[in-house]
Amino acid sequence: MLPRASKKKQNRTAMFLIGFVVLMLVVVVFIKSTELNQRYSDYIAKEEQLDKEIAAEEERAIQIAEYETYTKTKAYVEEVARNKLGLVYEGEILFRDENQSK
């Protein structure tokens, strides 16, 4: 049989190793937890950014739909005829700035 002092030394060594392993596990879990929290924060920020982009695109889609409706009106046709084609109603007098180029 082993002497008593040797058993105590073995017990202490075993307890030290068990404590060290538990401590290392706690450190690893803490580090991984910190990394996961950082990723979560990054994903939340990215989600907020994407929500803003979605809202902006929805607003743009509304504006495009409104413009599409406007382009089907008589007012739009008259505006294009006047500004781009230079057309006027019969009997209408058109005044131009002398400095304006043709």
Secondary structure, DSSP 4 states (H G I P E B T S, - for coil): ---HHHHHHHHHHHHHHHHHHHHHHHHHHHHHHHHHHHHHHHHHHHHHHHHHHHHHHHHHHHHHHHHHHHHTSHHHHHHHHHHTT----TT------TTS--
